[in-house]
């Protein structure tokens, strides 16, 4: 069974910060989560343990996330087999020791749209709903001093561990927690990311308030979510599914989203990007063999979902806690 991972380095990193008390309680909290576990947790963790011992001599986190080093063909096959034990891979891509994980999402395209508007140098960063941690590595590459991600999905947690296995000294941690499991009024992060989360929340304003509570005064929020066209009163609430997803609740227009942020106490609100998701950016691959965006759109009209709703368009908003 998976053992609780070492949190000493994280606690050392957060010592003397507003997050010190929270980090002191993390071992207890993680132990309780591990006690509940997941039916596939042992299998996924076994895949991580099957990774061959390899040494990184080349590391890139700014322009991409990739690392390399001496690796013979036998080790590369062992590496690929272990990583395939963690399929499906949704966010990426990853390049490690000659193995290319072609993930469902070209998350590097989204990062390229977001990165020009960020200043993460020496920042303490929280990524809410971090998935397998792809963006966290890119945040570190952009100069963050410390990156903490939270996501309760155990598969994503093990996918992160597969990368962390080769980069144990990097100041980056994935915690298998939901945002609701954070203590109130943390107020300890310089920058908080929420990418692809807001539309899954039944109460989007509460989510924005939770994000604000994690920030230091003057800290920055980077919010990415699905949007629709319209004025400040335009919000789409799907009747049932949206692009075959059941758990999609509110898709605001950009002006409505900006209004929500103002009501939640954010200032300096800027929409820095609006992009319609293409079937080249999200699609099935060898590493994610299930249906993907091409199957979720109207085959005769890619501007509509299969349910007849506007096709997925995503906005990136930056804002500051007053």
N, C-alpha and C positions, 0 to 999 in steps of 0.2 A: 504493500500500500504506500502511496505517496506520503512522505513525511513533510511536516511543516518546513518550508524553506527558510533560510537564514535571513532574519530581518535586522541583524545587528548593524549592517552597513547603512541601511535606510535610517535607522534610529540615530546613528552617528551623524548622518547627513542633516537630519532635522533637529539635532540638539541645539538648544539656544534659540529656536525659532518658535513662532506661534503654534507650530505643528508638533512640538515635542511631546506634549501630553497625549495627543492622539496616537503618535507612533509608539509610545510606551504600552498602549492597550492593544496594539495590532496583533501581537502573538496570540493573545487570548481569543481575539475575534477570528483570526484565520484558523486557529485550532477548531473552533466551533463550526466553521464552514466545512473544514475537511472532514469532520465527524459526520456531517450530512452527506457530502460527496456527490457522486453521480455514478450511474451504472456502468459507464464506459471509462471512468476516470483511471482505473488501473491499466486498462489497455492503452490509453493515450499516454500515460506516464511511462509505460514500458517502451513505447516508441521513442520517447525522449532518451531513456536510458540506453537504448540500442544505438544511439549516435556514436560514430567512431571518434576516437581521440585525435583531433587535428589541431594544428597551430596556425593562427592567423598571422600572415606577414603583410597583407594589404587590406586596408579597411576604408570604405567610402560610405559616408552618411550624408554628405551635403548634396551632391548631384544625383545620388541614387542610394539604395541601401544594398551593399554588396560587400563580401569579403572573400579573401582567397589565401592560399598558402599551399605548401607541399601536400599532394593528395594523389595516391596511385589509383588505378582503375578499380581495384577491389574495394578500397575504402570509399570511393565515390559511389559505387553500387550499394554499399552498405548504408551510406548516407541517404541516398535517394529512397531506398526501401524504408528506412526509418521515417523519413519525412512523409512518404506516401501513407504511412500508418496514421497520419494526422489529417488526411483528406476528410472534408472539403476545406480548401484554402480560399478564403474570400477576399481578403485585403492583401495587397502586395504591389508589385512583384518582389521576390527575393532572389538574390544570386549568391550562392555560397559554394565555394570550392568546385566550381564548374557545374553545379546543379542549378538549373533555372526553374523556380517555382512560378509558373504562369497562372496567377490567381484570377478569380472571377472578375475582380475590379482592377482596372489600371489606376490604382490609387496614386501612383506617381503623377498622373495627369492632374488630379485634383490638387495634390500638393504644389505642383507648379503654378496653379492658379492662386493658391493661398499665400505661398511663401513670400512673394514680393512685398506683401503688406505687413510682415511680421518683424518684430525686433525681439528675439529671444535671448540675446546675449546675456549670460549670467543670470537668467531668470529661473525661478522655481516654478515648474509647470505641472498642471494637472490635466489629464486627458480623460474626460468622462465618457464612458462607452467606448473604450479604446480598442475593442476587438482584439486582434492578435498582436497589437503593438506596432504595426508598420509605421504609423505616423509618429509614434513616440521616438523611434530611431531617427526619423527625419528631424524631429524637434531637437534632439541631441546634436545632430549634425549642424543645425542652424545656430548652435551656440548655447543652448540651455545648460544651466549648471546642474540641474537635477530634474528628472521627469518621472512622475508617478502616474500610472494609468489604473483605472478601475473598470472592471467588466466582470459580471458574475458567470459568464460562459466558460465552462471548464475546458472545452476544446481550444478556444482561443487562448486561454491561459497556458496550455501545454505547447501550443504553437509558439507563443512568446518564449517559453522556457527553452525550446529548441534553439532559438537564436542566442538567448542569454547564456546558454551552455558554453558557447564559444567566446562570449564577451562578459565574463563574470565581474570584471572590475568596473564596467561602465555604470555611471550613476543613474540607473534606470530600473524601475520596479513596476511589475504588474500585480495588482491585488485583486483577487476574485470577489469583489464587492460591488453592490449596486449603489447608486448615489444616495438612496434612502438609508443606507447603512453607515453613511458618514455622520459624524456628530454635527449638531447645528453650530453655526457661527464659527466655522474653522478659521476663516479669515487669514489664511497663511500662504496662498499661492499668488505669484505675480501675474501669471497668465493661466486662464482656464479655457480649454477647448471642449466644445460639444459639437461633434460632427456626425450627422446622420442619426440623431437621437430624438430631437424635439418632436417629430411627427409620430413617434411611438409613445408619447406621453399623453395620458388622458387629460392631464391638467398642465398645459404648456406654460402658463404663467408661474405655477408653482415650480416648474423645472428651472425657469429663469431665475427665480428667487433663490433656489438651491444653489445654482451656479454662482450667483452674486455672493452668497454666504461663504463660499470657498475662497473668495478673492480678498487680498489686502485692499485697503483704501487706495483708490486710484488704479487698481489692477485692471488688466484687460481681458475681455471675453472675446473669443473667436468662435462664432456660431455658424454652422453650416446645416441647412435644412431644405426640405422640399418646399417649393413655393408655387403660387399660381399668379396669373396676371390680375390686375385690378387695383382699386383704390384702398384707402385705409380701413374700409369696412368689409372688404372682400376676403372671405375665408371659405375654403372647401372642406366639408365634412363628408367623407365617403359614406354611402349607405351601407356598404358591406366591405368588399375588398377594394384595394387600390393597387394596380399592377400585380394582382394576385396575392398581395400581402394583406393579411387580416388585421394586423395590429397597427394600422395607420389611422390617425385620428384627425388632426387639424393641419391643413395646408394653407397658410396665410399668403396674402400678397406681400410683396416687400414693404409697402407702406404700412400694412397692418402689423407686420413683424416689428417694424421700427416703433410703432405705437406701443406694442406689447413691451418692448424693451424700455421705453421711456416710463411706462407705468410701473415697471419693475425696479426703476431707480437707476437706470444706466444713462450715461451722457456720451457725447462725442460719437454718436452712432453713425456708421458709414457702411453702405453696401459696396463691397469691393469687387464682387463678381456675381454674375448670373449666367448659368450655362445649362443647356438642355443635355441630358445624358444620352450619349450615342450608344448604338449596339456594338461599337468597337471598344467603348470604355467599360461596359459591363456585359459579359458573355460567358457561356460555358467553356471550360477548357479541360485538359487532361487532369488537372488538379482540382476541378470543381465540375462534376459531370451532371449536375442537376439542371433543371430548366433555369434560364436566366432572362435578361431583359428582352432578347428577341422574341421569346415566347409570351412575354407579358404585354406586348404592344399589339394593336390592331394590325394584322398582316397587310391590310390594304391601305392603312394610313398610320404611319409611325408617329404622327403628331397626337395620337390618341392611345390610351391604354386599351387593353382588351375589354375593359368594362365601359369604354366610351368616354373616359375622363381625360383631361389634359395629360400628355406624356410627362414623365418625370423631368422637372427643371429644378435646379438647386441654386440657392443663393448663399453667399458668404458675407456675413455681417461682422464687423468689429465694433466694439463698444467698450466704454470704461465705467468702472464702478465709481459713482460720485463720492 
